[in-house]
Amino acid sequence: MIIKNLEVGPIMANCYILGCEETKEAVVIDPGDDADQILMALAESGLTVKYIINTHGHFDHVGANKKMKSATGAPILIHEGDAPMLSRLSTDATMFGLSAENSPGPDQEISDGDIISFGNFKLKVLHTPGHSPGGVALYTEGCVFVGDTLFSGSIGRTDLPGGNYEKLISSVKNKLFTLAEDTKVYCGHGPATTIGREKAYNPFFR
């Protein structure tokens, strides 16, 4: 599987492009900003976007939804718990002194246990509320894309509207820490880690 990681926008969110080498089908996870950069990376690998997937609805992860959908025609997928956020990105970004373009509404709402297929690969949706009500992680092929639920040595913040510390801790313990310890964890910000490393060293779980 092709995995490309692009740091986008002023808050340096990780946008991931996952592609199938054989079919050239791809998904884009969390196009937070810099649509032109994302589109260029897709073109360099000859990939066609099947889905735009949002791990959650915060503006720094979905800010380029509109431009990406316009350029690719790909449907936007997000959990129903965060779908209402897409229409208020501009307002939310202003709270941080930044700007963002409101996103079109979702073409499909995803739920825990759903399977998203592209090329020869499948992503399993894991609902991981806590950072936001509709946060999800996406698991495939020994790796998991966790949005802002879990970071290397830390966890996502829970002080934003809809955040809940207890739910976040539960999501990590019951959805992510049940994965194999060598599962590579691709985070919404910062470097990748592994499930085993976070179980052993993350101060929130020691």
C-alpha positions, 0 to 999 in steps of 0.5 A: 500500500502506498502511504503518503503523509503531508503536513498541512495548514498552520497547525501542521495537521497530518493528511494521509494519502493511501493508495493501491499500487495495482488499481491506483485507487486512493483515499485521502484522510483528513485534508485539512488545508493546502489542497494544491499540495495534496492534489500534486502528491496524488498526481505524482503517484497517478492516484485517483481519489475514491473517498475523502475521509475525515477522522473528525470534524475540526477545521484543521483536519477538514479545511480542504474538503470543499476544494478536494471534492470539487477537484476530484468528485470524491464523496466525503465520509465522516461519522454522524457525531461530527457531521454538523461541524462541517458547516461551521468551520469558518466560525471555529477557525476564527476562535483560533485566529485562523480562517477556514472554508466551510465544507460541504455536508457528508455524502456518507456517514460512517459508523463503528465497524463499517468497512471502506474499500479502495483498490485491494485494501479495506479500512475498518472504522473504529468509533473513538469518541473523546476528542470529539463526539464522532472521532474515528480511527481507520485500521488496515494492514497492521496500521491505524490512522487515529486522528487526534485520539492518540499521539506519540506520548500523549492524547488528544485534547478534550477541552473543546466543545464535545470533548470528554476525557473519560470517553477518550481514555476509554476509546484508547483502551478499548478500541486502540490498545486491543490492536496488536502491539506492533500496529503502527499508529499514524497520528493527526499531528506529529510523528507515528508511533506503535500501539506497544510503545504507547501502552508501555510509555504513554504517561496517560496510561502507565 
